[in-house]
Amino acid sequence: MRVISGRAGGLRLKSPEGLNTRPTQDKIKESLFNIISYDLPGAFFLDLFSGSGAIGIEALSRGADFAAFVENNSKSVKFIKENLKFTRLEDNAEVFNMDFDSALKLMGSRQISFDIIYMDPPYNKGFVQAALKSILISGVLKKDGFIIAEQALEDDVGNPEGFEVYRIKKYKITKMTFLRYAEDVL
């Protein structure tokens, strides 16, 4: 696993083995960052269910001003911190070693908000819907921000309260679902 482009482009990242992490494939990561490339410069980026932190690190490498990483597995958090230090991007990052709901509540209370929220939770477990509810309640998504949920092809977000799906990008066994606030929320 490596950083594909930007300031830290080409650097290899460490990833925990055997901890049920599922790193996003380079091909999919490249496609994702091509889609959001114009939104990254100066952005505040949230990497929810971070794993190794590869997506948030890629965002920082490509010009995001700040990235927050949320991961409840302390072994994975160790790798995120090591990867941030190795890529020299730790000054623009904060790592939260806690469950997503607690982290979102904490960030909301600290009035930290994001332009882009990326989440890659375990597939088919209802985490996307739960995280969307927590994002709505905590208010951590900026008014003109958006959310990207990586999911299994067969997984569906349904009609989440407060959000609308505006794009779905499908790959072989996964998809990226793009959401933004629904008109009635703004």
N, C-alpha and C positions, 0 to 999 in steps of 0.2 A: 504494500500500500504506500502511495506516495502523494505528495502535493503536486498537482498537475501544472499549475501556472501561477504567475505572479512573483512577489518578492521571495517566497520560499519554494518556488517551482523546482521540481526535481528531487527534493529532499524526501528520503524514505521515513515513514512514520512507524512507530512501534504500535502493535495491536495485541491485546490480550488474547491468549489462545484458550479455547475450551470454556469460555465464560458466557456462552450463548450470544456472543456478539456476531453480527452479520454485517461486515463492512459493505458499504455501497460500492459496487463495481466501478472501476475507472471510466468505463464507457458511459455508464448512467450518470456518474458524477460530472463528466465533461458535458454531456447533454444538458443536465440541470444548470450548470454554471453558464452555458451559452444562452440559455433562456433568460436568466436573471442578471446577466453581465452589466446591463445598463443601470440596474437598481443597486448594485453593490457599492460603488464609490461613495464613501462617507456614511454608509448605512450602519445601523445598530442591528446586529444579527443574533438570534437565539438559536442555539443548537440543543434541542430538547431530545432526551434519550440519546445522549452523545456517543456512547461507546468509546471509541478511541479518540474522538474529537476531530476526526478527519474532515468533516463537512464544515464545521466552524473555522478550522484552521485554513481550509481552502478559501473560505469567505474573507478572512483576514488577509491572506496572501494576495487576494485579488482586489483589495482596496476597501473593505469594510473598516470603519473606524473603531468598532468595538464588537466583541463577541462574548456572549455568556454561554457557558456549557453547563447543562444539567444532566447529572448521571448519579443514580443511587448506589451503584456498585463501586465500593472503595478501591478495588483492584483496577477497575477501568479508569477511575479518577486519577490514580497514580500515573497511568499511561498518558492521559490527557495533559497533565502537568508537565511530564517529561517531554512530550511532543511540542508543547507550547514553548518550553525553554529551548529545545533543540532548534526550533524554527525561528527563535528570537522574536516571537509574537506575544509573549506573556504580558507585556506592559499594556496591551490593548484588550485584555481578556479577564474574565472572572469565572471561576469554576465553583459550582454549587454541588456539593456531595449530599444530595437528598432526593426524595421522591419529587416528581414533577409538580404535584399539587402544592406541596409546601414551598417549593422554589418559586412558583408563580405567585403565590400569596406574598412571599417575602419581597419579590421584585416589585409587585404592585404597591406594597406598603412603602417601598423606597422610591416609588415613582420612576422606575426604570421602564422604558417602553422601547419597542422594537419596530423597525421597518420591515424586517423579514423574520419569520419564525419557521424553522425547519424542524420537523419531527420524524423520527424513524423508530417508532416503538416496536415491540414484538408484534408480529402479524396476528391478525384474527383474534385479538383478545379484548377488543373494545377500548383500548387505550386512546385511540384517536378521538373518539367521541368524548371521552372523559377529559382529555386535555383541552379540546375545544371549549368545553363548558368552563373549565378553570381559566382559560385565556380570556373568555368573555367576562367572567366575574372579576378577575384581577385587573383587567384593563391594560394589560401589558402590550397589546398590539396598537400601534399608532393608527390614527384615523384612516390614513391612506396606505397602510401597510398590508401585507399579505402573508398567508401561511402556506407552506408546502408540506403535505403529509405523504411520506413514502409508505406504500401499502402493498399487500399481496393483490394480484389482479382481481381475485374474487371478493375482496373486502370492499365495503361500501360505507361512506360516511353518512349516507342518508340525507336528511334535511336538518342539519344542525342548527339549533336556535342561534340567531344572531349572525349567521354566516351564509354565504352563497358560494357554491362551486362555480368557478368561471373557466377552468381548464383542467383537463386530465391528459397526461402524457403517459402512454402505455409502452412497456418494454416486454421482454419475453415472459417473465414471471412476476414482475412488479409493475407498479404504476406510481406516478406522482400526481397527487390531487392538489390543485391550487384553489385556495379559498380567500375571500375577503369579507369584510363586514357587509351584511345585507343592507340594502337602502334604508329600511325602516329603523336601523340601529343608528345611522349617522344623523 
